[in-house]
Amino acid sequence: MEKVTIATVAERAGVSRQTVSNVINAPEVVRPETRDRVREAIASLGYRVNQAARQMRTGRSKLIAVRIEPARDGINGSVLDRFLHGLTDAAGLAGYRVMLYTAADDAGEIATYDELLTAYDLDGFVLTSTHHGDPRTSWLAERDVPFVTFGRPWGAPETHSWVDVDNAAGTAAATRRLLETGHTRIGFLGWPAGSGVGDARRAGWSSAMAGLPTPEVAADDGVDSGAAAAAQLPDDITAVVCASDSLALGAMRALPGRAVVGFDDTAVAQAVGLTSVSQPLAEAAARCMDLLAELLDGRAPNHPTHLLLPPSLVVRRTA
């Protein structure tokens, strides 16, 4: 079988070899109709870019890295699994590959950065699970390693480019839905104070409940801990908004007959018919990849880009 080269693609698409190279390495400089024609030729011929040659030419590996979160209760861990799937798809479309790594905590993750940057020609990182005082971003920034985060830098929003979901808008929408259906005694089951995401989800519920009683309890994330905490809510509540689907499943167990809303719209929520707030994870992943590609290509603006995406409420029988 004859080897497919960049010249073969150029001939099929009716363009120059330089145009094919531009589509592969700098697609933004090629007109959309020409870009589409070249990509069709690449797909039909089964052309594969020589990554080693590309790295020698561009000085970049087209390889990015992202962490796999430690397994927790098997419910909310699926949220970042969906994000990783979306990021891998988006990276492939942009000509990048994704390397996965694990770490137990921030210190372990920073140590892994050092190891990966020594062992591989990584172009950059996508960070997840940002939090107050996050040391990972400053470590990368001090070493001029390109990165973006899925999750805002809590307390320092101007320091780097990030994509996040408007968590407060999600719980506010869930609470308004319950109010519209006649509930006025709506409790909140959240995480202990200090979590940026958890505090934002509590704030959305609180703002929607303005002028009404606001009974709330907190628990570490998990079904059993959620059930124990939900049992402490006042007996007269008729509905509960929860910071996660794990907590919501606990609330359903402890408070039968009450309306319950979760957050993240996990597969378990879908299976048991739990109303839940859904994050636009595929869009968030694609936008993270766009921002990182802009940084790597030198096309990013001088100031960091911040994207806050709206969630949606998936209404099922429990609300």
N, C-alpha and C positions, 0 to 999 in steps of 0.2 A: 504494500500500500504506500502510495506516494506521500511524503511528509508535507503537512500543511504548514506553510510559512506565512509571515506577514505580507509577503508579496502575493501569495495566493489569495489572501483575503482582499488585498487592494484590487486585484484584478476582478474578483467576483463582484465587489461593491462598485467598481468603476471610479476609484479614487486613487490618490497617491499613497505610497507607503507611509509618508509622514502623517497623512490624515489618519490612517489606521493607528499609528503610534499615538497621535493626539487623543483619539477616542479611548484608547486604553489608559493613557497616563494623565491626560488633562482634558477630560470630555467637555468641560465648560467652554473651551475655546472653539468647539465645532458646532456648526449649525444643527439644530435638532433633527431636521430631516436627513442630513448626511450621517449624523450619529446613529440614527435608527437603522439606516441602510447598512452601515458598517457592522453594527451589532447583529443584524440579521445574517450577514455573511459569516461572521464569527461563529454564530450558533449553528448554521446549516453545515459549515465545513468542519465543525468540532475543533476549532483552533484553540490551543492552550498556550497561555503566555508563559514564557520561560522566566520563572521568578528569579533565578540566579542572575540571568542577564539583566533583568529589570533592576535588581538591587544594585548591580555594578553601575548601571547607567544613571539611576536616580539617587543612589545613596540611601534608599529606604527599603525596608523589608516588606511593607504592606501587611504587617502583622501587629495586631493590637491585643491587649490582655484584659480580662475581666474576672472577678472572683466568683466562685460558686459558694453560695451561702451555706453554712452548716445546717443540717437537717434539724427541724424542731418537732412539731407535732404532726407533720405530714399534711397539714392543711394549708397554712399560710406560706410554707416554703414553695408552693407551686406558683406563687405570684412572681417571684424572681425567675423561676424556670421559664415562665412565659416571656418575661423581658429578655432573657438570654436567647430564646428562640428567635424573637424579633430582631435582636441585635445581630445575630449570626446571619439572618436573611439580609438585613440592611447592609452589613459589611460585605457580603458576597456581591451584592449589586454594585457596590462602590469599588470592588476590586481588592478588598481586604480579607484576611483570614483572622479568626478569633482563637486566641489561646486561653484556656481556662486554668485557674489555679484555686487552691483552697488555703484558708487561714482561719485560725480559731478566734483571733482578736486583732485589734489595731496594730499592736507591736509585732505580732506574727505576720500580718500583711505587709508591713513596712520592711521587715526582714526578707519577705518573699520578693518585694520590688527589687531590692538590692541584688538578690540572687538572679532574678530573671534578666535584669538589665546587664548583668555581667555575662550571663550564659547565652543570651539571645539578642539579636538586633531588633528589639521591639520599637515600634514607632510611637506608641502611646497607650494610655489606659482609659477605661471607662470604670468609674467607681460607683458603687451602690451603697445604700444604707448609711447615708451621711447623718451626722449628729452634732450636737453642741461640742465645741472644742475638738473637732476631728483633726488628729495630727497627720493623717495621710495626705491631705491636700497640700499642707505646708511643706511636707517632706519632698513631694514631687515638684512643687513650684520652686523650691530653693535649688533644685538640680536641673531646672529648665526642661523637665520631662513633660511633654504635652499630655493633657488629660481633660476630660469633662466628667461631670457627675450626674447620675440619675438621683436627684434629691438635692435640695438647695443647701448651701453652706450656712447652716443655722447660726444666726448672730453676725454673719459677715457676708451678706448677699452680693457684694460687689467684687469679690476677690477672683472669681473665675467663671467660666461659662458653665451653665447647668440647665437641666430640664427637670421639672417636677410636676406633680399632679396637685391640683388645688384641693387639699384634703378638707379644709374648712367648708368649702362649697359643697363637698359631697355629703357631709353630715348635716349641713344646713338644709339641703334639698330633702334628705331623708326625714328630718324633723318636720319640715313644712308639709310633706306628704302625710305624715301621721296627724298633724293638726287639721289638715283639710278633711280627713276622714273621721274627725270628731274626737280624737284623743286630746286631752289637756294635761294629764298627769303622765309625762313622758320622762323616764329616767335615762341616765347615761352610764354605760359600763365601759370604762376606759382603762388605759395603762397608767402606772404611777407617774406623777408629774416629773417633768424634766426631759421627756422624749419630744423632740421637735414635731414629729409626725403625730404622736399621740396628743400633744397639747393643741395642735391645729385642729384635729378631729373633735376634740372637746369644745374648742372655741366655736366651731360651726354650729353644734347643737345648742350651746349656750346663747348664741346670738339669735337663733330662731325662736328660742323660748323666752325672749325678753318679756318681762312682766308676769311670767308664770312661775310656779314652783320648779326648782331645778335639782331634784334628788340625784345624787351620783355616787358611784363607788368605783374603786380602782383595783386592778389585779394584774399580775404578770400574765402574759399571753398564754392561753391554753384553755381547753374545754373544762377540765376539772376546776381550775382556779377561777374560771369565769362563772361556773355554776355556784361555787362557794360564795363569791362576791355578790352575784345577782340575788342570792337569798337574803342579803342584807338590805336590799332596797325596800322602801315602804310598801306595805300591803296594798295601798290604794292606787299604785301606778297601774296603768293599763297598757303601756308600751315601753320598749327599751330600744335606744339607739346604741350600737356597740362599735368599738374601735376596730374590730376585726371579726372575721367569720368564726374564728375559734372561740372568742368570747361569746359571740352570738349563739353558738351551739350550746354553750354552757348555760346561757340565759334561757334558752328554750327548754332545757332540762329542768332548771330550777323554778321557772315561772310558767307552767303550762297555762294555756289560755290567753296569754298576753301576746300582743303584736311585737315582733322582734325584727330589727334591721341590722344587718352586718355590714362589713366593709371588705372589699376585694373581689367579690363575686367568684369565689373559688369553685372548683368542681364539686366539692361537698355541698356548698350552698345551692348549686343547681340541682343536685341529687335530692336534697331534702325539701326543696321548694322555699328556701330562705330568701326573702327580699334583701338585696345587697347593693352597695355602691361599687360600680365597676370602674377600674382604672384603664385608660387608653394605653395599654402597655406596648402594643406594636408601634403605635405612633410615637410614644416616648422613646423607644429604642431607635427608631429611624431618625428622630431629631437629634438624639445623642450622636449617632454616627455622622450625621450632616455637620454638626458643630465640630467634631473631632477632625473630620476630613478638611474642613475649612482651616482649622489650626495648622494641620500638617501641610496643606497646600499653600499656606501664606495668604489665604484669602479672608481670614477672620478680621473683623473690625478691631480698632484699637481698644475699645472697651468690651468687657465680657458680655456675652449674650445670655439673657435669662428668659426661659420659656415656661410659662405656667399653664398646664393643660387642664381643661375641664373634665371631671368625671361624669358618669351617668348613673342614674338609679334604675336598677333592674327590679321591677315590682313583681312579686310572687304572692302566694296566698297568705304568708305570715304577717303581712302589713296591710 
